[in-house]
Amino acid sequence: MTNIERIKKMGIEQMTDFILGTMDTDVCDYCEYRDDDCKGYTAPCMEDKEIIAKWLKEEYKE
């Protein structure tokens, strides 16, 4: 099995753990509240795993 085959077989939780373990950036960059709401501290802060799992489930945007 190649690495890409292994990755394709991962579920959301496994993929979330994998991404968090390899990230060298702030997970907040992927949070839905990262813009205006976050800067004003009016948005609820999400757990890192919750942010990544939600991002994985979103449709790709170019």
All heavy atoms as a GROMACS GRO file, in nm:
protein
  510
    1MET      N    1   0.086  -0.119   0.000
    1MET     CA    2   0.000   0.000   0.000
    1MET      C    3   0.090   0.124   0.000
    1MET      O    4   0.181   0.136   0.079
    1MET     CB    5  -0.090  -0.002   0.124
    1MET     CG    6  -0.175   0.120   0.139
    1MET     SD    7  -0.274   0.132   0.290
    1MET     CE    8  -0.375  -0.013   0.278
    2THR      N    9   0.059   0.215  -0.089
    2THR     CA   10   0.133   0.341  -0.093
    2THR      C   11   0.080   0.438   0.011
    2THR      O   12  -0.028   0.416   0.068
    2THR     CB   13   0.120   0.407  -0.232
    2THR    OG1   14  -0.016   0.442  -0.254
    2THR    CG2   15   0.171   0.314  -0.342
    3ASN      N   16   0.152   0.546   0.035
    3ASN     CA   17   0.108   0.647   0.131
    3ASN      C   18  -0.024   0.709   0.089
    3ASN      O   19  -0.112   0.730   0.172
    3ASN     CB   20   0.214   0.756   0.149
    3ASN     CG   21   0.329   0.708   0.231
    3ASN    OD1   22   0.312   0.637   0.329
    3ASN    ND2   23   0.450   0.746   0.190
    4ILE      N   24  -0.040   0.737  -0.041
    4ILE     CA   25  -0.165   0.798  -0.087
    4ILE      C   26  -0.282   0.703  -0.068
    4ILE      O   27  -0.392   0.745  -0.030
    4ILE     CB   28  -0.156   0.848  -0.234
    4ILE    CG1   29  -0.277   0.935  -0.270
    4ILE    CG2   30  -0.142   0.734  -0.332
    4ILE    CD1   31  -0.287   1.063  -0.196
    5GLU      N   32  -0.261   0.574  -0.089
    5GLU     CA   33  -0.368   0.476  -0.066
    5GLU      C   34  -0.406   0.472   0.081
    5GLU      O   35  -0.524   0.465   0.116
    5GLU     CB   36  -0.323   0.337  -0.112
    5GLU     CG   37  -0.312   0.326  -0.262
    5GLU     CD   38  -0.243   0.198  -0.307
    5GLU    OE1   39  -0.159   0.144  -0.232
    5GLU    OE2   40  -0.273   0.154  -0.418
    6ARG      N   41  -0.307   0.478   0.168
    6ARG     CA   42  -0.333   0.480   0.312
    6ARG      C   43  -0.412   0.604   0.353
    6ARG      O   44  -0.508   0.598   0.428
    6ARG     CB   45  -0.200   0.475   0.389
    6ARG     CG   46  -0.217   0.472   0.537
    6ARG     CD   47  -0.080   0.458   0.605
    6ARG     NE   48  -0.092   0.504   0.741
    6ARG     CZ   49  -0.049   0.621   0.786
    6ARG    NH1   50   0.013   0.705   0.706
    6ARG    NH2   51  -0.066   0.655   0.911
    7ILE      N   52  -0.372   0.718   0.297
    7ILE     CA   53  -0.441   0.843   0.328
    7ILE      C   54  -0.585   0.840   0.279
    7ILE      O   55  -0.677   0.883   0.349
    7ILE     CB   56  -0.364   0.963   0.269
    7ILE    CG1   57  -0.233   0.982   0.346
    7ILE    CG2   58  -0.447   1.090   0.270
    7ILE    CD1   59  -0.136   1.078   0.281
    8LYS      N   60  -0.608   0.787   0.160
    8LYS     CA   61  -0.743   0.780   0.104
    8LYS      C   62  -0.836   0.693   0.188
    8LYS      O   63  -0.957   0.713   0.188
    8LYS     CB   64  -0.739   0.727  -0.039
    8LYS     CG   65  -0.689   0.828  -0.139
    8LYS     CD   66  -0.688   0.765  -0.278
    8LYS     CE   67  -0.640   0.861  -0.382
    8LYS     NZ   68  -0.642   0.800  -0.517
    9LYS      N   69  -0.782   0.598   0.261
    9LYS     CA   70  -0.863   0.509   0.343
    9LYS      C   71  -0.893   0.565   0.482
    9LYS      O   72  -0.970   0.507   0.557
    9LYS     CB   73  -0.794   0.373   0.357
    9LYS     CG   74  -0.795   0.295   0.228
    9LYS     CD   75  -0.738   0.157   0.250
    9LYS     CE   76  -0.750   0.078   0.121
    9LYS     NZ   77  -0.722  -0.062   0.142
   10MET      N   78  -0.832   0.677   0.516
   10MET     CA   79  -0.852   0.735   0.649
   10MET      C   80  -0.991   0.792   0.665
   10MET      O   81  -1.046   0.850   0.571
   10MET     CB   82  -0.751   0.847   0.674
   10MET     CG   83  -0.611   0.804   0.695
   10MET     SD   84  -0.508   0.949   0.727
   10MET     CE   85  -0.350   0.872   0.746
   11GLY      N   86  -1.048   0.779   0.783
   11GLY     CA   87  -1.172   0.844   0.818
   11GLY      C   88  -1.143   0.987   0.862
   11GLY      O   89  -1.028   1.029   0.873
   12ILE      N   90  -1.249   1.062   0.890
   12ILE     CA   91  -1.235   1.202   0.932
   12ILE      C   92  -1.146   1.213   1.057
   12ILE      O   93  -1.056   1.297   1.062
   12ILE     CB   94  -1.373   1.267   0.959
   12ILE    CG1   95  -1.452   1.279   0.829
   12ILE    CG2   96  -1.359   1.403   1.027
   12ILE    CD1   97  -1.395   1.378   0.729
   13GLU      N   98  -1.171   1.131   1.158
   13GLU     CA   99  -1.093   1.141   1.282
   13GLU      C  100  -0.945   1.109   1.258
   13GLU      O  101  -0.857   1.179   1.307
   13GLU     CB  102  -1.150   1.049   1.388
   13GLU     CG  103  -1.084   1.071   1.524
   13GLU     CD  104  -1.155   0.999   1.636
   13GLU    OE1  105  -1.278   0.986   1.631
   13GLU    OE2  106  -1.085   0.958   1.729
   14GLN      N  107  -0.918   1.004   1.182
   14GLN     CA  108  -0.779   0.968   1.151
   14GLN      C  109  -0.711   1.079   1.071
   14GLN      O  110  -0.596   1.114   1.098
   14GLN     CB  111  -0.773   0.838   1.072
   14GLN     CG  112  -0.809   0.716   1.151
   14GLN     CD  113  -0.814   0.594   1.060
   14GLN    OE1  114  -0.884   0.594   0.959
   14GLN    NE2  115  -0.741   0.491   1.098
   15MET      N  116  -0.781   1.132   0.972
   15MET     CA  117  -0.725   1.238   0.890
   15MET      C  118  -0.701   1.364   0.974
   15MET      O  119  -0.599   1.431   0.959
   15MET     CB  120  -0.818   1.270   0.773
   15MET     CG  121  -0.767   1.379   0.681
   15MET     SD  122  -0.612   1.342   0.598
   15MET     CE  123  -0.666   1.225   0.478
   16THR      N  124  -0.793   1.395   1.062
   16THR     CA  125  -0.777   1.510   1.151
   16THR      C  126  -0.652   1.495   1.236
   16THR      O  127  -0.571   1.588   1.247
   16THR     CB  128  -0.902   1.524   1.241
   16THR    OG1  129  -1.016   1.547   1.157
   16THR    CG2  130  -0.888   1.640   1.338
   17ASP      N  131  -0.634   1.380   1.298
   17ASP     CA  132  -0.514   1.355   1.379
   17ASP      C  133  -0.387   1.364   1.295
   17ASP      O  134  -0.287   1.422   1.338
   17ASP     CB  135  -0.522   1.217   1.446
   17ASP     CG  136  -0.627   1.212   1.556
   17ASP    OD1  137  -0.666   1.319   1.608
   17ASP    OD2  138  -0.671   1.100   1.590
   18PHE      N  139  -0.393   1.310   1.174
   18PHE     CA  140  -0.278   1.314   1.084
   18PHE      C  141  -0.241   1.459   1.050
   18PHE      O  142  -0.125   1.498   1.058
   18PHE     CB  143  -0.308   1.235   0.956
   18PHE     CG  144  -0.200   1.241   0.854
   18PHE    CD1  145  -0.086   1.164   0.867
   18PHE    CD2  146  -0.212   1.323   0.743
   18PHE    CE1  147   0.015   1.169   0.772
   18PHE    CE2  148  -0.112   1.329   0.648
   18PHE     CZ  149   0.002   1.252   0.662
   19ILE      N  150  -0.339   1.536   1.013
   19ILE     CA  151  -0.314   1.676   0.976
   19ILE      C  152  -0.260   1.755   1.094
   19ILE      O  153  -0.163   1.830   1.082
   19ILE     CB  154  -0.442   1.742   0.919
   19ILE    CG1  155  -0.472   1.682   0.781
   19ILE    CG2  156  -0.426   1.894   0.909
   19ILE    CD1  157  -0.605   1.725   0.724
   20LEU      N  158  -0.324   1.741   1.210
   20LEU     CA  159  -0.277   1.814   1.328
   20LEU      C  160  -0.134   1.776   1.365
   20LEU      O  161  -0.057   1.859   1.411
   20LEU     CB  162  -0.370   1.790   1.447
   20LEU     CG  163  -0.503   1.865   1.441
   20LEU    CD1  164  -0.594   1.819   1.554
   20LEU    CD2  165  -0.481   2.015   1.448
   21GLY      N  166  -0.099   1.650   1.343
   21GLY     CA  167   0.036   1.603   1.376
   21GLY      C  168   0.143   1.653   1.281
   21GLY      O  169   0.261   1.651   1.314
   22THR      N  170   0.103   1.699   1.162
   22THR     CA  171   0.201   1.743   1.063
   22THR      C  172   0.195   1.893   1.035
   22THR      O  173   0.278   1.943   0.959
   22THR     CB  174   0.180   1.668   0.930
   22THR    OG1  175   0.048   1.693   0.883
   22THR    CG2  176   0.201   1.519   0.947
   23MET      N  177   0.103   1.964   1.094
   23MET     CA  178   0.088   2.108   1.067
   23MET      C  179   0.203   2.188   1.126
   23MET      O  180   0.244   2.166   1.238
   23MET     CB  181  -0.044   2.161   1.125
   23MET     CG  182  -0.164   2.122   1.046
   23MET     SD  183  -0.314   2.196   1.113
   23MET     CE  184  -0.302   2.360   1.045
   24ASP      N  185   0.249   2.284   1.047
   24ASP     CA  186   0.348   2.378   1.099
   24ASP      C  187   0.293   2.521   1.093
   24ASP      O  188   0.365   2.617   1.094
   24ASP     CB  189   0.480   2.368   1.023
   24ASP     CG  190   0.466   2.406   0.876
   24ASP    OD1  191   0.353   2.423   0.829
   24ASP    OD2  192   0.570   2.419   0.809
   25THR      N  193   0.162   2.529   1.087
   25THR     CA  194   0.093   2.658   1.084
   25THR      C  195  -0.014   2.659   1.193
   25THR      O  196  -0.043   2.556   1.253
   25THR     CB  197   0.030   2.683   0.945
   25THR    OG1  198  -0.023   2.815   0.943
   25THR    CG2  199  -0.079   2.583   0.914
   26ASP      N  200  -0.069   2.772   1.217
   26ASP     CA  201  -0.172   2.786   1.319
   26ASP      C  202  -0.304   2.728   1.268
   26ASP      O  203  -0.351   2.764   1.159
   26ASP     CB  204  -0.190   2.934   1.352
   26ASP     CG  205  -0.282   2.960   1.469
   26ASP    OD1  206  -0.337   2.863   1.525
   26ASP    OD2  207  -0.299   3.077   1.504
   27VAL      N  208  -0.363   2.639   1.343
   27VAL     CA  209  -0.489   2.577   1.303
   27VAL      C  210  -0.600   2.681   1.289
   27VAL      O  211  -0.695   2.661   1.212
   27VAL     CB  212  -0.528   2.464   1.401
   27VAL    CG1  213  -0.577   2.521   1.532
   27VAL    CG2  214  -0.633   2.374   1.342
   28CYS      N  215  -0.587   2.792   1.353
   28CYS     CA  216  -0.687   2.899   1.342
   28CYS      C  217  -0.699   2.952   1.199
   28CYS      O  218  -0.802   3.008   1.162
   28CYS     CB  219  -0.654   3.014   1.437
   28CYS     SG  220  -0.674   2.970   1.610
   29ASP      N  221  -0.597   2.929   1.115
   29ASP     CA  222  -0.605   2.971   0.975
   29ASP      C  223  -0.718   2.900   0.901
   29ASP      O  224  -0.762   2.945   0.797
   29ASP     CB  225  -0.473   2.942   0.903
   29ASP     CG  226  -0.360   3.029   0.953
   29ASP    OD1  227  -0.387   3.135   1.013
   29ASP    OD2  228  -0.244   2.991   0.931
   30TYR      N  229  -0.765   2.788   0.954
   30TYR     CA  230  -0.870   2.709   0.890
   30TYR      C  231  -1.005   2.722   0.961
   30TYR      O  232  -1.100   2.655   0.925
   30TYR     CB  233  -0.828   2.561   0.886
   30TYR     CG  234  -0.703   2.544   0.806
   30TYR    CD1  235  -0.579   2.548   0.866
   30TYR    CD2  236  -0.709   2.529   0.668
   30TYR    CE1  237  -0.463   2.535   0.791
   30TYR    CE2  238  -0.594   2.516   0.593
   30TYR     CZ  239  -0.471   2.520   0.654
   30TYR     OH  240  -0.357   2.508   0.580
   31CYS      N  241  -1.014   2.808   1.058
   31CYS     CA  242  -1.136   2.826   1.136
   31CYS      C  243  -1.233   2.918   1.063
   31CYS      O  244  -1.193   3.017   1.002
   31CYS     CB  245  -1.103   2.884   1.272
   31CYS     SG  246  -1.248   2.906   1.378
   32GLU      N  247  -1.361   2.883   1.071
   32GLU     CA  248  -1.462   2.967   1.005
   32GLU      C  249  -1.473   3.106   1.068
   32GLU      O  250  -1.528   3.198   1.009
   32GLU     CB  251  -1.597   2.897   1.007
   32GLU     CG  252  -1.654   2.879   1.146
   32GLU     CD  253  -1.785   2.802   1.146
   32GLU    OE1  254  -1.888   2.862   1.114
   32GLU    OE2  255  -1.782   2.682   1.178
   33TYR      N  256  -1.424   3.122   1.188
   33TYR     CA  257  -1.432   3.251   1.258
   33TYR      C  258  -1.302   3.331   1.250
   33TYR      O  259  -1.282   3.425   1.325
   33TYR     CB  260  -1.466   3.229   1.405
   33TYR     CG  261  -1.595   3.155   1.426
   33TYR    CD1  262  -1.597   3.026   1.479
   33TYR    CD2  263  -1.717   3.213   1.393
   33TYR    CE1  264  -1.715   2.958   1.498
   33TYR    CE2  265  -1.836   3.145   1.412
   33TYR     CZ  266  -1.834   3.018   1.464
   33TYR     OH  267  -1.951   2.950   1.484
   34ARG      N  268  -1.212   3.295   1.159
   34ARG     CA  269  -1.078   3.355   1.156
   34ARG      C  270  -1.076   3.501   1.111
   34ARG      O  271  -0.978   3.568   1.127
   34ARG     CB  272  -0.986   3.273   1.068
   34ARG     CG  273  -1.019   3.282   0.921
   34ARG     CD  274  -0.935   3.188   0.839
   34ARG     NE  275  -0.988   3.173   0.705
   34ARG     CZ  276  -1.085   3.090   0.670
   34ARG    NH1  277  -1.140   3.013   0.761
   34ARG    NH2  278  -1.128   3.082   0.548
   35ASP      N  279  -1.183   3.549   1.054
   35ASP     CA  280  -1.182   3.685   1.001
   35ASP      C  281  -1.233   3.786   1.103
   35ASP      O  282  -1.185   3.794   1.212
   35ASP     CB  283  -1.263   3.691   0.871
   35ASP     CG  284  -1.198   3.608   0.762
   35ASP    OD1  285  -1.074   3.604   0.757
   35ASP    OD2  286  -1.270   3.546   0.683
   36ASP      N  287  -1.333   3.861   1.070
   36ASP     CA  288  -1.382   3.970   1.153
   36ASP      C  289  -1.428   3.927   1.292
   36ASP      O  290  -1.395   3.993   1.390
   36ASP     CB  291  -1.497   4.044   1.082
   36ASP     CG  292  -1.449   4.108   0.954
   36ASP    OD1  293  -1.331   4.147   0.947
   36ASP    OD2  294  -1.530   4.120   0.861
   37ASP      N  295  -1.506   3.819   1.300
   37ASP     CA  296  -1.559   3.778   1.429
   37ASP      C  297  -1.447   3.743   1.527
   37ASP      O  298  -1.452   3.778   1.643
   37ASP     CB  299  -1.650   3.655   1.414
   37ASP     CG  300  -1.780   3.691   1.344
   37ASP    OD1  301  -1.818   3.809   1.348
   37ASP    OD2  302  -1.840   3.601   1.285
   38CYS      N  303  -1.346   3.675   1.479
   38CYS     CA  304  -1.237   3.631   1.566
   38CYS      C  305  -1.159   3.752   1.620
   38CYS      O  306  -1.124   3.757   1.736
   38CYS     CB  307  -1.142   3.537   1.492
   38CYS     SG  308  -1.015   3.466   1.596
   39LYS      N  309  -1.132   3.846   1.532
   39LYS     CA  310  -1.056   3.965   1.573
   39LYS      C  311  -1.127   4.043   1.682
   39LYS      O  312  -1.065   4.106   1.764
   39LYS     CB  313  -1.027   4.052   1.453
   39LYS     CG  314  -0.931   3.988   1.356
   39LYS     CD  315  -0.914   4.074   1.232
   39LYS     CE  316  -0.830   3.998   1.130
   39LYS     NZ  317  -0.829   4.064   1.001
   40GLY      N  318  -1.260   4.038   1.681
   40GLY     CA  319  -1.337   4.110   1.782
   40GLY      C  320  -1.367   4.025   1.904
   40GLY      O  321  -1.435   4.068   1.994
   41TYR      N  322  -1.316   3.903   1.905
   41TYR     CA  323  -1.336   3.809   2.015
   41TYR      C  324  -1.483   3.783   2.045
   41TYR      O  325  -1.522   3.759   2.156
   41TYR     CB  326  -1.264   3.856   2.142
   41TYR     CG  327  -1.116   3.868   2.122
   41TYR    CD1  328  -1.056   3.991   2.103
   41TYR    CD2  329  -1.036   3.754   2.119
   41TYR    CE1  330  -0.919   4.002   2.083
   41TYR    CE2  331  -0.899   3.764   2.099
   41TYR     CZ  332  -0.842   3.888   2.081
   41TYR     OH  333  -0.707   3.898   2.060
   42THR      N  334  -1.567   3.792   1.941
   42THR     CA  335  -1.709   3.766   1.960
   42THR      C  336  -1.747   3.625   1.916
   42THR      O  337  -1.857   3.580   1.941
   42THR     CB  338  -1.796   3.867   1.881
   42THR    OG1  339  -1.761   3.858   1.742
   42THR    CG2  340  -1.774   4.008   1.931
   43ALA      N  341  -1.654   3.557   1.850
   43ALA     CA  342  -1.681   3.422   1.800
   43ALA      C  343  -1.643   3.317   1.904
   43ALA      O  344  -1.550   3.338   1.982
   43ALA     CB  345  -1.601   3.397   1.673
   44PRO      N  346  -1.714   3.206   1.905
   44PRO     CA  347  -1.676   3.098   1.996
   44PRO      C  348  -1.548   3.032   1.947
   44PRO      O  349  -1.531   3.011   1.828
   44PRO     CB  350  -1.794   3.000   1.986
   44PRO     CG  351  -1.852   3.026   1.851
   44PRO     CD  352  -1.830   3.172   1.823
   45CYS      N  353  -1.455   3.006   2.036
   45CYS     CA  354  -1.331   2.942   1.997
   45CYS      C  355  -1.356   2.791   1.985
   45CYS      O  356  -1.416   2.730   2.073
   45CYS     CB  357  -1.222   2.969   2.099
   45CYS     SG  358  -1.058   2.927   2.037
   46MET      N  359  -1.312   2.733   1.874
   46MET     CA  360  -1.334   2.591   1.849
   46MET      C  361  -1.208   2.512   1.885
   46MET      O  362  -1.097   2.564   1.878
   46MET     CB  363  -1.368   2.570   1.700
   46MET     CG  364  -1.495   2.641   1.657
   46MET     SD  365  -1.515   2.648   1.477
   46MET     CE  366  -1.542   2.476   1.438
   47GLU      N  367  -1.226   2.385   1.919
   47GLU     CA  368  -1.113   2.296   1.944
   47GLU      C  369  -1.038   2.272   1.812
   47GLU      O  370  -1.099   2.271   1.706
   47GLU     CB  371  -1.162   2.161   1.998
   47GLU     CG  372  -1.231   2.171   2.132
   47GLU     CD  373  -1.132   2.194   2.245
   47GLU    OE1  374  -1.018   2.145   2.236
   47GLU    OE2  375  -1.170   2.260   2.343
   48ASP      N  376  -0.907   2.248   1.820
   48ASP     CA  377  -0.827   2.224   1.700
   48ASP      C  378  -0.885   2.111   1.615
   48ASP      O  379  -0.898   2.124   1.495
   48ASP     CB  380  -0.683   2.191   1.737
   48ASP     CG  381  -0.608   2.311   1.792
   48ASP    OD1  382  -0.664   2.423   1.792
   48ASP    OD2  383  -0.492   2.293   1.834
   49LYS      N  384  -0.920   2.000   1.678
   49LYS     CA  385  -0.973   1.885   1.605
   49LYS      C  386  -1.106   1.921   1.538
   49LYS      O  387  -1.134   1.878   1.426
   49LYS     CB  388  -0.993   1.765   1.698
   49LYS     CG  389  -0.865   1.699   1.738
   49LYS     CD  390  -0.892   1.579   1.825
   49LYS     CE  391  -0.850   1.456   1.750
   49LYS     NZ  392  -0.863   1.333   1.825
   50GLU      N  393  -1.186   2.001   1.604
   50GLU     CA  394  -1.316   2.042   1.549
   50GLU      C  395  -1.296   2.129   1.424
   50GLU      O  396  -1.368   2.114   1.325
   50GLU     CB  397  -1.394   2.118   1.656
   50GLU     CG  398  -1.534   2.154   1.618
   50GLU     CD  399  -1.608   2.230   1.727
   50GLU    OE1  400  -1.545   2.273   1.827
   50GLU    OE2  401  -1.729   2.248   1.712
   51ILE      N  402  -1.199   2.218   1.428
   51ILE     CA  403  -1.170   2.306   1.315
   51ILE      C  404  -1.129   2.224   1.193
   51ILE      O  405  -1.181   2.243   1.084
   51ILE     CB  406  -1.060   2.408   1.350
   51ILE    CG1  407  -1.111   2.508   1.455
   51ILE    CG2  408  -1.012   2.482   1.225
   51ILE    CD1  409  -1.002   2.596   1.514
   52ILE      N  410  -1.036   2.132   1.214
   52ILE     CA  411  -0.984   2.053   1.102
   52ILE      C  412  -1.091   1.959   1.048
   52ILE      O  413  -1.108   1.945   0.925
   52ILE     CB  414  -0.858   1.975   1.142
   52ILE    CG1  415  -0.745   2.073   1.178
   52ILE    CG2  416  -0.814   1.880   1.031
   52ILE    CD1  417  -0.702   2.165   1.065
   53ALA      N  418  -1.167   1.894   1.135
   53ALA     CA  419  -1.272   1.802   1.090
   53ALA      C  420  -1.376   1.878   1.007
   53ALA      O  421  -1.421   1.830   0.902
   53ALA     CB  422  -1.338   1.733   1.208
   54LYS      N  423  -1.413   1.997   1.051
   54LYS     CA  424  -1.511   2.077   0.977
   54LYS      C  425  -1.453   2.118   0.842
   54LYS      O  426  -1.521   2.112   0.740
   54LYS     CB  427  -1.549   2.200   1.060
   54LYS     CG  428  -1.661   2.281   1.000
   54LYS     CD  429  -1.708   2.386   1.099
   54LYS     CE  430  -1.810   2.477   1.041
   54LYS     NZ  431  -1.942   2.427   1.032
   55TRP      N  432  -1.327   2.158   0.838
   55TRP     CA  433  -1.262   2.198   0.714
   55TRP      C  434  -1.257   2.080   0.615
   55TRP      O  435  -1.282   2.098   0.496
   55TRP     CB  436  -1.121   2.248   0.745
   55TRP     CG  437  -1.043   2.284   0.622
   55TRP    CD1  438  -1.052   2.399   0.550
   55TRP    CD2  439  -0.945   2.204   0.558
   55TRP    NE1  440  -0.965   2.395   0.444
   55TRP    CE2  441  -0.897   2.276   0.447
   55TRP    CE3  442  -0.890   2.079   0.584
   55TRP    CZ2  443  -0.799   2.227   0.363
   55TRP    CZ3  444  -0.793   2.029   0.499
   55TRP    CH2  445  -0.748   2.103   0.390
   56LEU      N  446  -1.228   1.960   0.664
   56LEU     CA  447  -1.223   1.843   0.577
   56LEU      C  448  -1.358   1.812   0.512
   56LEU      O  449  -1.363   1.761   0.401
   56LEU     CB  450  -1.176   1.720   0.656
   56LEU     CG  451  -1.027   1.715   0.689
   56LEU    CD1  452  -1.000   1.604   0.790
   56LEU    CD2  453  -0.946   1.696   0.564
   57LYS      N  454  -1.465   1.845   0.580
   57LYS     CA  455  -1.600   1.816   0.530
   57LYS      C  456  -1.653   1.923   0.434
   57LYS      O  457  -1.752   1.902   0.366
   57LYS     CB  458  -1.697   1.801   0.647
   57LYS     CG  459  -1.666   1.680   0.733
   57LYS     CD  460  -1.757   1.678   0.854
   57LYS     CE  461  -1.718   1.567   0.949
   57LYS     NZ  462  -1.797   1.571   1.072
   58GLU      N  463  -1.586   2.039   0.428
   58GLU     CA  464  -1.630   2.148   0.342
   58GLU      C  465  -1.600   2.119   0.196
   58GLU      O  466  -1.506   2.048   0.163
   58GLU     CB  467  -1.560   2.279   0.381
   58GLU     CG  468  -1.605   2.337   0.510
   58GLU     CD  469  -1.526   2.463   0.547
   58GLU    OE1  470  -1.433   2.501   0.475
   58GLU    OE2  471  -1.559   2.521   0.650
   59GLU      N  472  -1.680   2.179   0.108
   59GLU     CA  473  -1.653   2.173  -0.035
   59GLU      C  474  -1.529   2.255  -0.066
   59GLU      O  475  -1.505   2.360  -0.006
   59GLU     CB  476  -1.772   2.230  -0.114
   59GLU     CG  477  -1.896   2.143  -0.109
   59GLU     CD  478  -1.878   2.011  -0.182
   59GLU    OE1  479  -1.816   2.009  -0.289
   59GLU    OE2  480  -1.929   1.911  -0.129
   60TYR      N  481  -1.451   2.208  -0.161
   60TYR     CA  482  -1.330   2.279  -0.204
   60TYR      C  483  -1.367   2.411  -0.270
   60TYR      O  484  -1.457   2.417  -0.353
   60TYR     CB  485  -1.249   2.193  -0.299
   60TYR     CG  486  -1.129   2.264  -0.356
   60TYR    CD1  487  -1.018   2.290  -0.277
   60TYR    CD2  488  -1.129   2.306  -0.488
   60TYR    CE1  489  -0.908   2.356  -0.329
   60TYR    CE2  490  -1.019   2.372  -0.541
   60TYR     CZ  491  -0.909   2.397  -0.462
   60TYR     OH  492  -0.802   2.462  -0.513
   61LYS      N  493  -1.296   2.518  -0.234
   61LYS     CA  494  -1.318   2.650  -0.294
   61LYS      C  495  -1.190   2.696  -0.360
   61LYS      O  496  -1.086   2.698  -0.297
   61LYS     CB  497  -1.358   2.752  -0.187
   61LYS     CG  498  -1.485   2.718  -0.114
   61LYS     CD  499  -1.509   2.815   0.001
   61LYS     CE  500  -1.617   2.764   0.090
   61LYS     NZ  501  -1.621   2.835   0.217
   62GLU      N  502  -1.199   2.734  -0.487
   62GLU     CA  503  -1.080   2.783  -0.556
   62GLU      C  504  -1.056   2.927  -0.529
   62GLU      O  505  -1.139   3.002  -0.497
   62GLU     CB  506  -1.095   2.760  -0.707
   62GLU     CG  507  -1.084   2.616  -0.743
   62GLU     CD  508  -1.078   2.594  -0.892
   62GLU    OE1  509  -1.014   2.674  -0.962
   62GLU    OE2  510  -1.138   2.497  -0.937
   0.00000   0.00000   0.00000
